[in-house]
Amino acid sequence: MKVINTVIELQNQLRKMHLSPIGFVPTMGALHEGHLSLAESAVQQCPVVVVSIFVNPTQFNDKNDLKNYPRTPDSDFELLSKVLRETDLVFTPGVKEIYPEEDKREFHFGNLDNVMEALHRPGHFNGVAQVVSRLFEIVNPDIAIFGLKDFQQLAVIRALVKQTGNKVRIIGNPIVRENDGLAMSSRNRLLDPKIRLHSPIIYKTISAASVMIKEYDIREIKSFVEKNINSVPGFNVEYFEIADDTELIPVSTKDEMKKDKKYFGCIAVKAGNIRLIDNIEIGLV
């Protein structure tokens, strides 16, 4: 693999290789096995893969969160070297490469702007849309692979592609979990050890909720999830919603769930000082 940090060099390298389809995996670094699964998937499908590492300032509504976001370039390169080939590229631009001028674009995604993460992180998805559209412009990939853990983000990116008319094919890869069930996340390394010990309660609880749908209605399931997780010291549920996988419209009763749609239970939990998200498919049958 080759590490590149300028737009011109990246584009020249891709032009020189003249390989297609181009696979793309955008990341913010602090890589783990979940990220590697995305890169592996891209490698299996494409003769050239670009993995970007860029902590995007425009998607952080909390400056401290941006400051504290883990940055581990050496271990990132070491991990990627196990998966990527000689033809593959790691793109590590500075802020000026991505934003030569201040990005003042505003994106609107209908209901996606008004639920779950959008309510708790104002401006976050506009920042995501800014950086992803810019990266798509730079890399011009045929396929882009994202993790399903960031469920609402994936829905936003699909909407972005539709809005902009980009031809890139978006693929959502399954969540990769730790042995105890905690969804892999760069933020996990920031967890207090005592909090980390109890973190599997999140996946354990939403897994139970996915089965409860057969006998209980939404209100009772939401109540169970909140009580179960909030009973653990240091844990606080910000939201738990059951929503469809395209517009993410939350349902309040089972009667609202349509048989031709997929539904997911999406959760955000404050675990000590760290905010964790997860989701699980919830089927009526």
Backbone as a ProteinNet text record, in pm:
[ID]
protein_1_A
[PRIMARY]
MKVINTVIELQNQLRKMHLSPIGFVPTMGALHEGHLSLAESAVQQCPVVVVSIFVNPTQFNDKNDLKNYPRTPDSDFELLSKVLRETDLVFTPGVKEIYPEEDKREFHFGNLDNVMEALHRPGHFNGVAQVVSRLFEIVNPDIAIFGLKDFQQLAVIRALVKQTGNKVRIIGNPIVRENDGLAMSSRNRLLDPKIRLHSPIIYKTISAASVMIKEYDIREIKSFVEKNINSVPGFNVEYFEIADDTELIPVSTKDEMKKDKKYFGCIAVKAGNIRLIDNIEIGLV
[TERTIARY]
84.8	0	88.2	32.4	107	30	99.9	36.1	53.6	-57.7	-59.3	-133.5	-83.2	-152.9	-198.2	-185.9	-238.2	-337.2	-432.2	-534.4	-470.8	-377.4	-314.2	-241.5	-164.7	-89.2	-183.6	-290.8	-387.6	-450.3	-496.1	-562.3	-465.4	-341.6	-240.4	-212.6	-204	-176	-289.6	-413.7	-529.6	-535.4	-505	-505.5	-398.2	-281.8	-168.4	-199.7	-265.2	-295.4	-406	-499.3	-608.2	-679.7	-713	-780.9	-924.5	-1014.4	-1152.4	-1215.8	-1316.5	-1374.4	-1284.9	-1299.3	-1227	-1314.6	-1258.3	-1329	-1282.1	-1372.5	-1338.5	-1394.3	-1308	-1349.1	-1306.9	-1401.4	-1366.4	-1367.2	-1263.3	-1256.3	-1204	-1217.5	-1156.8	-1039.4	-986.1	-870.7	-908.8	-807.4	-825.1	-890.4	-828.4	-889.9	-895.6	-995.7	-1013.6	-1061	-1093.2	-1131	-1254.9	-1342.4	-1459.9	-1420.1	-1325.9	-1276.5	-1208.5	-1130.8	-1058.2	-1154.5	-1270.1	-1368.5	-1420.6	-1431.1	-1473.6	-1366.3	-1240.4	-1129.6	-1118.2	-1134.6	-1129.1	-1238.3	-1356.1	-1468.8	-1438.4	-1379.1	-1343.7	-1236.8	-1138.7	-1029.7	-1084.1	-1182.6	-1240.9	-1314.7	-1363.2	-1446.7	-1376.6	-1262.3	-1200.5	-1049.1	-993.1	-848.1	-766.8	-833.9	-766.5	-863.8	-810.1	-891.6	-823.3	-902.9	-853.9	-919	-835.8	-885.9	-842.5	-938.5	-902	-903.4	-810.5	-805.8	-807.7	-920.8	-935.5	-1037.1	-993	-1085	-1150.1	-1276.1	-1344.9	-1400.2	-1343.6	-1387.6	-1532.1	-1586.1	-1719.7	-1833.1	-1803.2	-1911.5	-1913.4	-1825.6	-1822.9	-1893.9	-2004.2	-2071	-2014.6	-1924.7	-1860.4	-1709.3	-1650.8	-1507.2	-1419.8	-1465.3	-1388.6	-1388	-1500.8	-1510.7	-1408.9	-1399.3	-1301.8	-1159.5	-1133.6	-999.3	-960.2	-1057.1	-1027.9	-1040.8	-1088.7	-1107.4	-972.9	-968.3	-838.2	-772.6	-643.1	-565.1	-446.1	-442.7	-340.6	-283.5	-216.1	-172.2	-80.4	14.1	109.1	39.3	-48.8	-118.6	-219.8	-274.9	-365.7	-293.6	-174.1	-97.7	-60.2	-25.2	13.6	-104.1	-222.2	-341.3	-375.3	-373.2	-409.5	-311.6	-185	-84.1	-113.3	-195.8	-231.7	-338.7	-409.3	-525.1	-502.9	-440	-426.1	-309	-317.3	-217.2	-127.7	-32.5	59	-14.7	-121.6	-195.3	-286	-306.8	-402.7	-338.8	-425.3	-377	-442.5	-362.3	-413.9	-401.5	-514.1	-519.3	-532.2	-430.9	-428.7	-414.1	-517.2	-506.1	-513.4	-458.3	-480.2	-610.2	-652.4	-779.5	-781.3	-668.7	-663.4	-679.6	-641.6	-659.7	-807.7	-880.5	-1023.2	-1103.8	-1067.6	-1140.3	-1043.8	-1006.8	-919.2	-983.9	-1118.2	-1194.8	-1300.6	-1353.5	-1456.7	-1577.5	-1624.2	-1738.7	-1867.5	-1941.4	-2064.1	-2189.5	-2171.6	-2287.7	-2380.4	-2508.8	-2607.9	-2688.8	-2700.5	-2774.2	-2900.8	-3002.9	-3128	-3173.2	-3206.3	-3239	-3375.8	-3468.1	-3604.8	-3609.8	-3679.1	-3696.5	-3564.2	-3464.1	-3334.1	-3269.7	-3309.8	-3256.5	-3326.5	-3433.4	-3520	-3535.3	-3456.7	-3471.9	-3336.9	-3342.4	-3229.7	-3101.2	-2998.8	-2869	-2879.5	-2963.5	-2976.3	-3025.1	-3109.8	-3161.1	-3055.2	-2971.5	-2872.8	-2739.1	-2717.2	-2590.6	-2620.1	-2671.2	-2709.5	-2591.9	-2618.4	-2515.1	-2424.4	-2433.7	-2343.5	-2355.3	-2477.7	-2494	-2466	-2479.1	-2438.8	-2287.6	-2214.2	-2068.6	-2031.1	-2105.3	-2081.8	-2103.5	-2212.9	-2243.5	-2136.1	-2085.6	-1978.9	-1855.1	-1809.5	-1683.9	-1699.2	-1811.1	-1829.2	-1844.3	-1921.1	-1936.2	-1801.9	-1722.9	-1590.2	-1497.2	-1499	-1414.9	-1457.6	-1588.1	-1636.2	-1587.2	-1585	-1537.8	-1389.1	-1311.9	-1166.7	-1133.4	-1194.1	-1158.7	-1233.2	-1356.1	-1442.9	-1455.6	-1498.7	-1504.6	-1626	-1615.8	-1730.6	-1813.2	-1743.1	-1806.5	-1753.3	-1841	-1797.6	-1862.4	-1782.4	-1829.7	-1828.5	-1943.5	-1959.9	-2010.1	-1988.2	-2035.3	-2179.2	-2253.6	-2393.7	-2410.1	-2300.4	-2313.1	-2363.1	-2307.7	-2352.8	-2473.9	-2584.1	-2702.2	-2764.2	-2779	-2840.2	-2746.1	-2616.7	-2518.3	-2529	-2545	-2556.8	-2681	-2791.8	-2914.6	-2893.7	-2820.4	-2790.8	-2704.7	-2604.7	-2515.7	-2590.3	-2679.2	-2762.3	-2847.2	-2903.5	-2984.2	-2897.6	-2775.1	-2681.6	-2650.1	-2623.2	-2590.9	-2708.8	-2827.6	-2948.9	-2965.2	-2945.5	-2961.1	-2861.3	-2737	-2630.5	-2618.8	-2689.2	-2683.3	-2552.5	-2476.7	-2351.2	-2379.9	-2291	-2312.8	-2249.4	-2183.8	-2118.2	-2220.6	-2182.2	-2270.2	-2233.9	-2331.5	-2307.9	-2339.4	-2244.6	-2262.4	-2251.9	-2347.8	-2344.1	-2298.3	-2188.7	-2135.2	-2181.1	-2202.4	-2252.2	-2163.2	-2224.3	-2151.1	-2054.9	-1932.3	-1834.6	-1832.6	-1839.4	-1851.5	-1731.7	-1709.8	-1612.9	-1669.6	-1586.6	-1632.4	-1751.9	-1762.3	-1873	-1994.7	-1990.9	-2107.8	-2102.7	-2013.3	-2006.3	-1966.2	-2043.7	-2012.3	-1876.5	-1790.2	-1657.5	-1670.2	-1594.4	-1596.7	-1463.5	-1418	-1294	-1307.5	-1431.3	-1454.7	-1441.6	-1446.9	-1440.6	-1312.1	-1203.6	-1075.2	-1073.7	-1174	-1183.1	-1265.6	-1329.3	-1417	-1338.6	-1394.5	-1339.8	-1347.5	-1242.3	-1241.6	-1364.6	-1413.9	-1533.3	-1656.8	-1666	-1777.9	-1767.7	-1646	-1625.3	-1672.2	-1647.6	-1686.2	-1836.3	-1915.5	-2061.5	-2122.4	-2038.9	-2090	-2167.3	-2139.9	-2218.5	-2369.1	-2408.9	-2551.6	-2629.3	-2561.1	-2631	-2678.1	-2585.3	-2622.6	-2714	-2686.2	-2769.4	-2914.7	-2932.4	-3066.8	-3139.5	-3070.8	-3140.6	-3165.5	-3082.3	-3108.2	-3236.4	-3253.7	-3377.3	-3496.7	-3478.3	-3586.3	-3630.8	-3535.3	-3568.4	-3657.5	-3649.6	-3733.6	-3868.5	-3868.9	-3991.7	-4100.4	-4060.8	-4157.1	-4270.4	-4244.2	-4348	-4465.1	-4436.6	-4541.6	-4576	-4488.2	-4509.9	-4519.2	-4581.4	-4587.7	-4467.6	-4452.8	-4333.3	-4310.6	-4416.8	-4402.7	-4343	-4389	-4339.3	-4193.2	-4159.1	-4021.3	-3926.4	-3967.3	-3883.5	-3863.4	-3968.8	-3960.7	-3863.1	-3870.9	-3779.7	-3634	-3606.8	-3469.5	-3414.1	-3492.9	-3446.1	-3422.3	-3517	-3502.7	-3384	-3369.2	-3263.4	-3124.5	-3104.4	-2971.8	-2948.4	-3050.6	-3034.9	-3015.3	-3046.6	-3027.3	-2879.2	-2795.3	-2651.1	-2586	-2516.7	-2454.9	-2364.3	-2381.3	-2297.2	-2354.4	-2467.4	-2527	-2659.5	-2677.1	-2799.9	-2841.5	-2961.3	-3010.9	-3052.9	-2993	-3034.3	-3160.8	-3162.7	-3284.5	-3278.4	-3393.7	-3407.8	-3531.2	-3512.3	-3623.9	-3625.9	-3746	-3761.8	-3808.4	-3727.3	-3752.9	-3725.1	-3784.9	-3756.9	-3616.1	-3563.4	-3421.8	-3394.8	-3496.1	-3471	-3493.1	-3614.3	-3641.9	-3623.3	-3606.1	-3585.9	-3699.9	-3821.8	-3938.6	-3969.9	-3957.9	-3984.2	-4131	-4154.4	-4291.7	-4325.6	-4452.4	-4492.2	-4579.1	-4630.9	-4705.3	-4669.1	-4690.2	-4660.8	-4747.2	-4867.4	-4958.8	-4900.8	-4809	-4748.1	-4640.8	-4595	-4487.2	-4542.4	-4481	-4527.1	-4444	-4511.5	-4443.6	-4339.2	-4350.6	-4254.6	-4133.9	-4121.7	-4009.1	-3927.5	-3799.3	-3713.6	-3711.3	-3708.5	-3706.2	-3587.4	-3532.1	-3417.5	-3441.1	-3394.4	-3393	-3260.8	-3265.1	-3144.6	-3131.7	-3011.5	-2992.6	-2867.4	-2874.7	-2757.3	-2754.5	-2637.2	-2622.9	-2501.1	-2518.3	-2403.2	-2346.1	-2226.6	-2160	-2045.4	-2070.4	-1972.9	-1971.7	-1852.6	-1840.2	-1846.1	-1857.8	-1849.2	-1986.3	-2013.6	-2143.5	-2129.2	-2210.4	-2203.9	-2335.4	-2326.8	-2447.9	-2443.7	-2562.3	-2572.3	-2709.3	-2730.6	-2861.1	-2875.1	-2999.3	-3027.8	-3154.8	-3158.2	-3279.6	-3392.5	-3511.5	-3629.9	-3736.3	-3764.8	-3865	-3991.1	-4104.6	-4233.1	-4251.9	-4187.8	-4208.9	-4108.8
-120	0	124.9	231.9	357.6	465.1	539.3	646.4	778.7	847.1	972.1	1078.1	1202.3	1304	1426.5	1424.6	1537.1	1487.5	1573.6	1540.5	1515.8	1602.5	1590.9	1458.2	1421.5	1295.1	1175.6	1179.8	1069.3	1053.6	1163	1156.8	1115.4	1163.6	1122.5	973.5	923.3	780.5	694.2	734.1	658	661.5	778.1	792.6	703.7	702.2	624.8	474	428.8	284.8	243.1	333	308.1	174.9	154.5	31.1	64	-29.8	-10.5	-147.4	-158.2	-48.3	-3.2	123.6	178.6	162.2	100.3	85	191.2	238	346.8	318.4	335.6	320.4	446.2	538.6	658.1	630.7	674.4	653.7	781.1	784.3	892.1	837.5	721.3	666.1	597.4	577.8	498	365.7	300.3	184.6	61.9	-22.5	-148.6	-254	-371.9	-482.9	-450.6	-366	-326.2	-254.2	-159.4	-88.7	-186.7	-278.3	-373.7	-460.3	-491.9	-572.9	-496.7	-364.1	-281.2	-283	-267.4	-268.2	-404.1	-511.8	-647.3	-666.7	-619.4	-629.6	-554.7	-435.7	-356.2	-426.5	-485.1	-556.3	-674.6	-743.3	-858.8	-818.4	-692.9	-650.6	-560.6	-502.5	-400.2	-419.8	-394.7	-409.1	-295.9	-186.1	-77.5	-22.2	-2.8	45.2	167.5	269.7	387	386.6	391	408.4	547.2	631.3	765.8	769.2	845.8	870.7	1021.6	1072.3	1216.6	1244.3	1309.9	1347.8	1479.3	1468.7	1580.7	1680.7	1801.9	1896.6	1943.3	1941.9	2000.4	1913.4	1787.7	1702.8	1693.6	1768.6	1769.4	1894.7	1876.2	1991.7	2022.5	1935.4	1953.9	1962.5	2079.6	2099.3	2006.8	1975.3	1883.2	1742.8	1704	1573	1563.7	1670.8	1675.4	1667.3	1742.9	1746.1	1609	1541.9	1414.2	1292.4	1313.1	1197.7	1127.2	994.1	924.9	931	959	963.2	870.2	764.5	659.8	621.4	714.1	685.7	565	547	435.8	300	283.7	154.7	140.1	252.8	246.8	189.6	241.3	193.6	46.7	10.6	-128.8	-224.2	-185.3	-267.6	-277.5	-164.3	-164.1	-244.4	-248	-322	-472.7	-519.4	-662.4	-696	-593.8	-615.6	-562	-445.6	-379.8	-435.5	-418.4	-469.9	-356.3	-390.2	-288.7	-181.9	-222.3	-126.5	-33.9	-64.2	11.4	136.5	236.4	366.5	406.3	466.9	523.4	675	743.5	888.8	957.8	1036.8	1101.9	1253.6	1319.5	1463.4	1549.2	1670.3	1771	1844	1928.4	1999.7	2085.5	2150.3	2239.1	2163.5	2036.8	1955.8	1927.9	1901.9	1871.5	2000	2099.7	2227.2	2341.9	2358.8	2471	2604.5	2605.6	2721.1	2669.2	2755.7	2714.1	2657.4	2542.4	2477.2	2529.5	2608.6	2667.2	2598.7	2485.5	2416.6	2365.1	2373.4	2318	2211.3	2096.3	1983.3	1960.8	1911.7	1882.7	1741.9	1665	1523.3	1486	1579.8	1548.9	1495.4	1384.1	1327.1	1288.2	1253.7	1213.5	1325.8	1450	1565.9	1588.5	1512.6	1545.1	1432.9	1327.5	1214.3	1171.6	1103.6	1032.6	1115.7	1072.2	1139.9	1287	1318.7	1457.7	1549.3	1497.6	1576.9	1598.9	1497.7	1504	1562.5	1568.4	1622.9	1721.6	1839	1936.2	1968.8	1966.7	2000	1884.7	1774.4	1661.3	1606.9	1581.5	1518.2	1614	1743	1837.9	1828.2	1815.1	1797	1667.2	1560.6	1430.9	1444.1	1509.3	1527.5	1611.4	1713.3	1796.5	1712.9	1637.4	1564.5	1446.6	1375	1258.1	1301.8	1408.2	1455.6	1505.1	1569.1	1616.5	1498.5	1397.8	1279.4	1203.8	1194.6	1130.2	1206.6	1338	1423.5	1399.2	1382.4	1362.3	1223.5	1121.5	981.1	930.4	977.7	931	777.7	721.5	575.1	516.6	387.1	314.4	252.8	212.5	148.2	214.9	246	298.3	213.1	173.6	80.2	147.4	136.3	194.7	87.3	109	14	42.6	-63.3	-49.1	1.5	6.6	59	203.1	281.8	420.3	420.6	369.9	337.6	460.6	567	689.4	756	749.2	804.4	736.3	604.2	530.1	575.1	596	643.2	783.3	868.3	1003.4	997.9	910.2	900.1	847.4	752.1	704.7	819.7	900.9	1015.5	1119.3	1138.8	1232.8	1192.2	1063.5	1011.9	1032.6	1007.4	1026.4	1174.4	1261.6	1405.9	1459.6	1413.9	1468.4	1398.2	1285.3	1212.9	1137.9	1120.4	1045.6	899.4	838.5	699.7	596	642.6	548.9	454.8	327.7	229.1	220.9	243.1	242.7	104.6	49.3	-82.1	-66.2	-123.8	-123.8	-260.2	-263.6	-389.8	-414.6	-542.1	-574.7	-522	-500.4	-456.1	-565	-525.4	-618.3	-592.1	-699	-684.5	-745.4	-691.4	-753.3	-887.7	-970.5	-1103.3	-1095.9	-985.4	-973.1	-902.3	-872.4	-816	-666.5	-594.2	-449.6	-419.7	-332.4	-294.7	-224.9	-268.2	-207.3	-60.8	24.4	168.4	226.6	328.4	397.2	457	489.8	551.9	452.6	323.1	223.6	236.1	278.2	287.1	402.3	491.1	602.5	568.3	450.6	411.6	387.1	433.2	400.5	247.9	182.7	36.2	-23	43.6	-8.5	0.9	111.4	128.4	25.2	5.9	-91.6	-231.3	-264.8	-396.1	-420.5	-315.3	-329.8	-294.9	-254.3	-208.7	-313.7	-443.9	-543.2	-536.5	-466.2	-452.3	-391.2	-310.6	-242.2	-343.6	-424.8	-523	-631.4	-671	-773.2	-725.8	-598.8	-543	-527.9	-473	-455.4	-590.1	-689.6	-824.7	-880.1	-858.8	-902.6	-826.7	-698.1	-615.7	-664.7	-713.9	-760.6	-884.7	-960.6	-1080.2	-1042.8	-943.3	-900	-851.7	-808.7	-751.9	-850	-979.6	-1080	-1071.8	-1031.8	-1034.5	-898.5	-801.2	-671	-559.6	-449.8	-336.1	-243.6	-144.7	-59.7	12.7	67.8	145.1	59.9	-65.4	-155.5	-193.7	-212.7	-249.2	-134.1	-12.2	104.6	122.6	100.5	112.6	10.1	-114.7	-220.4	-182.5	-135.3	-100.5	8.8	114.2	226.8	185	110.5	69.4	-24.4	-117.6	-218.2	-155	-64.4	-3	103.9	183.2	290.3	237.3	108.8	50.3	24.7	30.3	9.4	145.1	158.3	286.7	339.7	468	530.6	523.2	452.9	437	513.3	582.8	658.5	654.9	604.4	595	733.2	778.8	906.7	886.1	777.2	741.2	594.1	534.6	404.7	415.4	400.2	411.8	291.1	251.4	148	220.7	212.2	292.8	213	257.3	191.7	228.2	153.4	168	268.1	341.2	438.2	581.8	610.8	746.3	756.1	641.7	634.5	699.9	675	727.7	634.6	683.9	597.9	555.7	433	385.2	383.3	410	410.2	289.7	220.8	95.8	-4.7	-131.8	-236.9	-224	-169.7	-154.6	-66.7	21.8	112.7	44	-73.4	-143.1	-213.4	-184.7	-241.6	-364.5	-466.6	-593.9	-586.5	-485.1	-475.5	-386.9	-349.8	-266.2	-336.1	-296	-345.6	-242.1	-292.8	-203.8	-238	-134.5	-151.8	-78.5	-140.2	-73.1	1.3	133.9	217.5	282	277.6	326.4	412.6	511.6	589.5	590.3	561.6	551.2	631.9	710.4	776.2	676.4	627.2	529.4	601	644.9	733.1	864.1	902	1025.9	1002.3	877.6	842.9	803.1	848.1	821.2	705.3	601.3	481.9	463.8	418	388.4	243.2	188.5	50.4	35	-74.9	-102.4	-251.1	-294	-435.1	-442	-537	-551.7	-607.5	-554.7	-600.1	-640.4	-771.1	-820.1	-863.7	-843.9	-883	-1033.8	-1102.9	-1248.7	-1321.8
0	0	0	-51.3	-57.2	19.6	105.3	182.5	107.3	85.1	7.7	87.8	86.6	166.5	87.8	-44.8	-122.6	-228.5	-260.6	-359.8	-496	-535.1	-668	-682.5	-580.6	-588.3	-594.1	-515.7	-515.8	-654.2	-709.3	-839.8	-950.7	-943.1	-1041.7	-1033.3	-910.6	-889.4	-943.9	-917.4	-967.1	-1119.6	-1175.5	-1322.1	-1384.7	-1322.4	-1373.4	-1372.4	-1265.9	-1253.7	-1350	-1371.6	-1467.6	-1439.5	-1311.7	-1272	-1230.1	-1256.5	-1209.1	-1184.1	-1098.5	-1022.1	-906.7	-868.7	-753.9	-630.2	-527	-399.6	-301.7	-217.5	-125.1	14.1	114.9	255.1	330.6	355.8	432.1	582.3	653	797.9	865.2	997	1075.2	1157.3	1114.9	1184.9	1315	1401.9	1524.6	1485.3	1388.6	1323.7	1414	1386.4	1457.5	1357.2	1408.1	1318.9	1235.1	1286.9	1209.4	1082	1094.8	976.1	879.2	936.6	850.6	771.6	831.1	758.2	636.5	648	534.5	425.6	468.4	371.7	302.9	380.7	322.8	218.9	250.1	157.3	27.9	40.4	-77.9	-160.9	-92.9	-161.7	-242.4	-185.7	-255.9	-383.5	-388.3	-499.9	-601.7	-562.8	-648.2	-661.2	-781.5	-800.7	-738.4	-705.5	-633.2	-528.7	-408.1	-295.8	-235.4	-206.9	-134.1	3.7	108.2	245.1	289.5	324.8	372.2	524.5	579.6	724.5	742.5	790.8	806.3	915.2	1023.4	1130.9	1087	1046.6	983.1	1085.6	1090.6	1194.5	1179.1	1056.2	1037.6	1091.6	1128.4	1179	1331.2	1397	1543.8	1594	1665.3	1724.7	1863.7	1911.4	2041.4	2018.5	2044.7	2018.4	2101.6	2223.9	2308.3	2249.9	2190.9	2126.7	2012.1	1933.6	1823.8	1878.7	1983.1	2043.1	2099	2162.8	2229.5	2138.6	2015.1	1926.9	1907.8	1927.6	1922.6	1784.5	1784.2	1660.4	1676.8	1596.2	1611.5	1474.9	1404.2	1267.1	1252.5	1343.9	1329.9	1335.3	1435.5	1444.6	1330.3	1281.6	1166.4	1044.8	1017.2	900.5	916.6	1039.6	1066	1039.8	1087.7	1065.4	916.2	847.9	705.8	621.2	663.7	586.4	583.9	679.9	682.5	579.8	532.4	445.8	304.3	295	165	83.9	-48.6	-142.2	-192.3	-276.8	-331.2	-410.8	-477.4	-561.9	-480.2	-353.6	-272.9	-211	-183.7	-138.1	-6.5	81	205.3	192.4	199.6	178.1	312.9	350.8	482.1	466.1	417.6	389.7	515.1	506.9	610.1	581.2	673.6	658.8	532.2	499.7	382.3	250.9	248.9	127.6	103	211.4	198.1	183.2	261.8	257.8	224.8	96.7	60	96.7	94.1	141.6	238.4	321.1	415.6	340	384.9	319.6	384.2	308.2	362.3	308.7	240.6	183.5	293.2	266.1	358.5	287.3	351.5	295.9	377.8	312.3	381.9	345.4	446.6	424.4	479.5	481.1	523.6	664.7	683.2	816.9	882.6	802.3	857.1	938.4	910.8	983.7	1117.4	1142.2	1256.9	1358.3	1347.8	1439.8	1496.4	1607.8	1670.3	1674.5	1601.3	1606.7	1569.9	1472.3	1426.4	1538.3	1626.9	1738.3	1844.9	1864.7	1972.4	1928.1	1796.7	1745.9	1632.9	1664.6	1561.3	1468.9	1338.7	1240.6	1203	1277.9	1254.4	1112.3	1067.8	936.9	821.9	847	743.1	722.9	833.9	825.9	758	788.3	723.2	572.5	533.7	391.2	322.4	391.8	334.1	304.3	404	385.1	289.4	298.5	211.3	65.4	41.4	-97.5	-152.3	-67.7	-109.4	-138.5	-52.9	-75	-201.4	-224.7	-347.7	-470.4	-459.6	-569.4	-595.9	-488	-500	-553.3	-493.2	-524.5	-647.9	-667	-775.9	-775.4	-661.6	-651.4	-722.5	-753.2	-808.8	-696.2	-589.7	-474.9	-347.9	-253.3	-122.7	-14.1	83.7	185.9	323.9	391.3	524.5	619.9	749.4	849.7	890.7	917	957.9	1101.5	1177.5	1314.4	1310.9	1218.3	1201.6	1109	1161.6	1082.9	1016.6	1094.6	1040.8	940.2	968	874.5	738.8	739.7	614.3	536.3	607.4	542.3	483.5	556.2	508.3	382.4	382.6	265.8	143.8	164.6	52	-2.6	87	45.1	-27.1	21.5	-40.9	-184.3	-203.7	-337.2	-432.4	-380.6	-460.6	-499.7	-402.2	-425.4	-526.5	-516.1	-600.9	-735.5	-749.7	-876.5	-897	-788.5	-797.2	-830.4	-909.3	-953.4	-860	-753.1	-662.3	-598.8	-586.7	-522.7	-374.7	-289.9	-144.7	-87.9	-14.6	47.4	199.1	271	417.1	466.9	540.6	592.8	736.3	772.6	906.7	1018.9	1133.9	1252.9	1297.2	1331.5	1389.6	1539.9	1617.2	1763.2	1837.4	1956.6	2047.8	2092.3	2155.1	2199.1	2293.8	2368.6	2464.9	2405.7	2275.7	2209.1	2184.2	2250.3	2229.1	2084.9	2019.6	1881.8	1878.7	1786	1777.2	1736.6	1806.6	1779.6	1823.4	1752.1	1791.6	1930.4	1969.2	2099.5	2215.2	2185.9	2293.8	2375.4	2308.2	2379.1	2480.8	2472	2566.5	2690.8	2689.1	2800	2928.8	3039.2	3170.1	3187.1	3241.8	3253.1	3321.3	3426.4	3496.5	3406.8	3332.6	3239.2	3127.1	3078.5	2969.4	3011.5	3136.3	3189.4	3174.7	3190.7	3186.4	3050.2	2955.7	2825.3	2744.7	2761.6	2686.5	2715.5	2822.4	2855.1	2737.7	2656.6	2546	2442.5	2393.6	2289.9	2347	2471.3	2537.2	2545.5	2578.4	2595.4	2462.2	2360.1	2231.5	2163.2	2193.3	2140.6	2201.3	2331.6	2399.2	2341.9	2314.1	2259.3	2122.2	2043.3	1907.6	1911.1	2019.4	2035.6	2097.7	2182.7	2253.1	2157.5	2037.7	1942.6	1910.8	1929	1899.8	1997.2	2122.3	2224.7	2285.1	2266.7	2331.6	2228	2265.9	2175.1	2198.5	2109.5	2106.7	2239.7	2296.2	2421.1	2532.4	2542.1	2646.4	2619.8	2493.9	2458.1	2490	2453.3	2481.1	2631.6	2706.9	2852.2	2909.6	2859.2	2904.1	2876	2753.3	2713.7	2805.1	2825.2	2906.8	3052	3108.6	3248.9	3267.7	3175.5	3188.2	3182.8	3087.3	3071.6	3177.5	3206.3	3305.4	3447.1	3468.2	3601.8	3631.3	3528.2	3547.1	3578	3690.2	3726.4	3615.2	3582.1	3479.7	3339.4	3322.6	3189.1	3180.5	3068.9	3049.7	2902.5	2876	2738.3	2689.7	2580.5	2519.7	2437.4	2362.8	2288.9	2251.3	2235.3	2170.7	2083.8	1953.5	1859.2	1766.3	1729.5	1626	1500.8	1394.7	1275.4	1149.3	1038.6	910.2	864.8	766.4	730.6	618.2	572.2	466	514.6	558.5	609	759.6	824.7	970.1	1047.7	1001.3	1072.1	1189.5	1314.4	1430.1	1435.2	1478.4	1494.3	1643.8	1674.2	1815.8	1851.1	1747.6	1771	1661.9	1692.7	1593.8	1469.1	1485.3	1371.5	1261.7	1298.7	1200.7	1116.5	1159.2	1088	964.2	849.8	723.6	688.6	635.8	610	498.3	410.1	299.9	335.6	463.3	505.1	613	622.9	730.4	842.1	965.8	1081.1	1171.9	1232.1	1320.3	1451.8	1559.3	1687.8	1698.7	1710.3	1714.1	1851.1	1904.8	2041.9	2053.2	2140.8	2182	2333.7	2388.8	2534.3	2578.6	2683.2	2745.9	2845.5	2814.6	2900.9	2971.3	3094.4	3159.7	3082.1	3034.1	2956.5	2805.7	2765.5	2622.4	2569.5	2450.1	2387.4	2289.7	2308.7	2224.3	2149.4	2024.5	1947.7	1901.5	1874.6	1827	1761.6	1693.7	1636.2	1609	1588.5	1560.2	1477.8	1384.6	1303.5	1389.4	1367.6	1443.9	1344.2	1339.5	1244.8	1316.1	1250.8	1311.8	1314.4	1220.6	1210.9	1298.7
[MASK]
+++++++++++++++++++++++++++++++++++++++++++++++++++++++++++++++++++++++++++++++++++++++++++++++++++++++++++++++++++++++++++++++++++++++++++++++++++++++++++++++++++++++++++++++++++++++++++++++++++++++++++++++++++++++++++++++++++++++++++++++++++++++++++++++++++++++++++++++++++++++++++++

